[in-house]
Amino acid sequence: MTGFTATGSDDTLQTHSELLDTEKSPDTAVPKSNDDATNDFDPQHRRWNTISKEPRMFDQAKEEEGVRKIIEHLTPEEISAMPDDNMPMRHFRADKGNVEKAIKRIKYAIQWRQDFGVEKLVRAATNPTSEEERNIRSILMHESSPGKMYVRNHDKTKRAILYMYPVRENTNHHDHNIMYLVYSIERAIACTEKNGLEKIVIIMDFKDWKMKHAAPMSTTKKTIHILQECYVERLERAYITNAPLIFRTFWNMVKPFLDPVTKAKIVFCSSKAGINELKNNFDEDKVEDCALGTGNLKVFDVEEYFDTPFHMTFDE
């Protein structure tokens, strides 16, 4: 992947209150299609501060000014390729108000979405219209089939829960693993945004995990990179449950690749404090056994999962 430097722009956004009512063209990536084109886009008619229940990091005036400066350095094509209007705000907050750094990172994240083909991936999973898209959907369903990663229900604040069960890995195919990871993150976000929020929670269960279940380091590093650089300010909390003693060895290998912000969001639920977080943040009848759930929840079914609307979790 290629990084970006901020470039100036003579075009400034005169208003944040007008909404451009136009469809974004899906940017393909796996692989590209000649049918995909970029629509003409007028950034002056885009609304930026979409209502969100996420707490502010700075006062409103400072955040709005920071967002304005970030947008000034984006091209119309980059703006059109953003997944939602709050992306500049997330980057402004992620970089603690450092506009120059936020510009570089948002440009990188936008380019990554286009290169990877996130929109096309989601479209293929939900409404495939070509043989190529049907093949992508088939790959995703195969990755999903053992129930190694899926979205089910929400925490008490209405954030979608993305479950991960590394022991259930069925392919160890790097590219397909990453495709399914991106699909899963996108779905968790969609299931969260409908509740006016932007950050998801992850529950990673390591029951019966052994070193043989460890993902290749290349896949692990790519997963961390995507979460930290391509989905800025999208993670609220990551809970690690039932981690065996041997997991410490793997954890010590992974920690150097985590930035301090991400590391602070990870909760080991073997301690009393971690267990209390689970009890305080989740309804026990809506979470799985690994998170101290007591409900008789339905067993994961891949066909049902992919037939469920994208913005709904499994068994919702």
N, C-alpha and C positions, 0 to 999 in steps of 0.2 A: 504494500500500500504506500501511497505517496502522501507526504504531508503538504501543508499549504502555508503560504504567508499571506498576511492581510494586504489587500490592495485597496487603494482609495476609490471613491466614487463621487461624481459630481451630483448624482441624483439623491435627493433627500426625501424622506417620507413626511408629507405635510400633515397627515392626520392618522390617528390610530382608530378612529371611530367608524370608518366606512369598511364594509365587507365586500370583497370581490366574490361574486356568486358565479364561480366557474369551476369546472372539474380540473384536477391536476392530472396530467398524463402520467401513467405508471411508468417508472423507469425500470427497464428490464436489466437483468444481470446474469441470469443463469439459464440460458444464454440470452443475448440480445436479439430483438426482432425488428425487422424493417417497418413493422406496422406501428411501432411506438414513436410518437413525435411529441415535441414540447409545444404546448399551447402558448400563444402570445400572452404576456402577463404584465399587468400594470401594478407595480408595488405600491403606488399611492392609494390604491383602493383596498388594501388588505388590512383587516383588523388584527391587532397584535395581542391585546390583553384579554384573551378569551377567559371567561370566568373559570376560576379554579379554586378549589378549597385548600390547596397547599399553602402553608404559612409563608409569609414574606421573610426574606433574609435581611432586607434593608427597607427603608421607608419607601412609600409608593413613588414619590418624585424621583428618587435616585434610581430605582429599578426601571422606571419608564425611560429615563434619560439613557441609562445603559443599554436598554433594548433598542432605542432609537439609533444609537451609535453603531451597534452591531449590524442592524438592518442596512444602514447606509453603506456598509462595506460588502454587502451581498449583491450579486447580480440578480436580475429578474429571474434567470433560469434557476439559480440556487434557491431563491425564495419560493418559486413554484414547486421545487422538489422537496421542500420541508414537509414532514409528516403532519405537522399541526402548527398552529400559530404561536404556541407557547414555547417552541424550541429555543428561540433566542433568550427568553427569560431563564430557562433552565441552565443554559450555558453561562449566562451572567452570574447566576447564583453559584453554579459549580466552581467557577473560578474566582469566587469571593469578590466580585466587582471589578476584576481585572479585564477590562474590555479588550485590550490587545490580545491577550491569551484566549479569551472567549471567541474572538473572531477566527483565530487560527483553528481552534478545535471544532467550531460549528461548521466551518468550511470542510474540514476533514470528514466530519460525520455525515454531512450531506453528500459528499462525493462517494463515501463508502456505501451509502444506501443506493446510490445510482449504480455503482460498480457491482455490488452484490445482487441487485435486483430484488429488493425487499418487496416492493409493490407487486411485482410479477409473481413472487413466491406466494404471497397471500392470496392473490387472485387465483393462482393455480390450485391452491388448497381448498378454496371456497367455491369457485365457479369456473372450472377448467373448460376452455372452449376449443382447444387444439390438442393434437396428439402429444405435443411437447409438454403442455401444461398437465395433461392427464398422467404423463410419466412422472412429473414432479410430484403430483398428488400421491401417486403410488409409492414413491420413495418416502415421502413424509409419513404415510400411513404404516409402512413397514417399520420405520424408525419408532413410531409410536406404539406399535402393536403390543409389546410386553408391558406397557404402562410404566416406562422408565421416566417419563416426564410429561406432565399434563397440568392443566389449570382446573382446580375444583374449589368452588365456594370462595368466600371472602373472610377477612378478619373483622374484628368488631368495628373498625373504621371504614369498612366497605372497600378495602384494597383486595384485589384478586390474589389468590394464593397459587403460586407455581410450585408444584411438587417435583422433586428430583429423586430418583432411586438408582444410584450408580450400579448397584448389584444386578439390576435388570438389563444392563447394556446387552444388546443383541447383534451389533454389527461391527463396532470399532472402525467404522469407515469414516475417516476424518471429515471429508467434504459433506457427507450426508448427515453426520452428527451435527455439524455447524449449521447446515440448512434447517434441521429440525429445532435446534436451539433458537435460531432467529425467529422461526415460526412461533415457537412457544412464548418467547418474550413479547412478540407482537400481539399474540392473543391475550396474554395476561394484561397488557397495556389496554387493549380494547375493552376488556372486562372490568377494568378499573376506571377508565375515562368516562364510562357511562354514569358513574357515580360522582363525577366532578373532581376526581383525583387523578394524579399522574404517576405516582410511585407504586410499585408492586412489592409484594413480599414473597420470599422464596423459603421453602422448607426442604432441606436436603437430608434424607435419611440414610444412615450408613449401617443399618442393622445387617449383620453377617458379612460385612465388608472385609476383604483381605487385600493385600497388596496386588494380587493378580487382577483385582477389579479396578485398579487405578487406570484412569485414562492416560493415553500417551501424553507426554509432557507438551508436545506440539499442540494437541487438542486442548489441553488445560490452559496453556498460555493464550491460545486464540480465544477461548471462552472468556477469560479474564479481560483480555483486550477489548472484546466486543462490549462487555458489560460496562467497562470503565470509560471507554472512548467513544463508543457508537451509541450508547444509551445513557448519556449523561443525566444525572438526577432522576433516574427511573427506578432506583432501588431504595426502598424504605428500610427493609431489614432482611437478613438472611439467617435462618435458624438451622443449625446443624444438630441433628438428633441421633442418638444411639451410636455415637462414634466409638469404635473399639480403641484399645490402647495403641494398636499398630498404626492407627490413623495419624498419630502424632508424627510419625516419620514422613508421611506424605504431606502433612500440613506444613512441616518445616521446609519442605522443598518448594511449596507453593507460596508461602508468605512473602518472599522477596518480590514477587510480581504484583502484589496488592498495594495500592496506594493507601495512605493513612485514612482517607475518608471511607473507602470501601471496607477496610479492615475494621473500622469502628462500628460498622453496621452488622458485622457478623457476630452471632450469639451462639455460644456452645451451650446446649441445653442439658448437659450432664451436671452442671452446678445448680445449687439451690436458686441462685439468681436467674439462671436461664430457665429453669422450670417455672418460676414465678412469672417470667415474661410470657411463656406459653399460656399459662392460666389467665393472665390479665388481658392478653391481646386476642384470644380466640375463644369462640363458643365451642365448648367440648363436644356438642352434638353435631357440629359442622366440620370438624377436622378429622383427619385420619388417625389411626392408632399411634403412629410415630410422634404425633404432636399431642398426646394425651387425650385423644378423642374417645368418646364413649358411645357415639352413635353407630347404628348398624348401616353403614354407608354402602351404596351399590358398588360392586366390583367394576373396575374400569373396563370399558368396551370401546375399542378403537372405531368401529363402525358408527356407533352412536355419537362418539366424540366429534367425528368429522362431519356428521349429518346435523349436528347442533350449530345454530348460528354462531358466527365467529365472535360476537360480542358477549356470548353466554358461556359460562364455565360448564364443565361436565357435571351432570346431575344437579344443575341449578333449578 
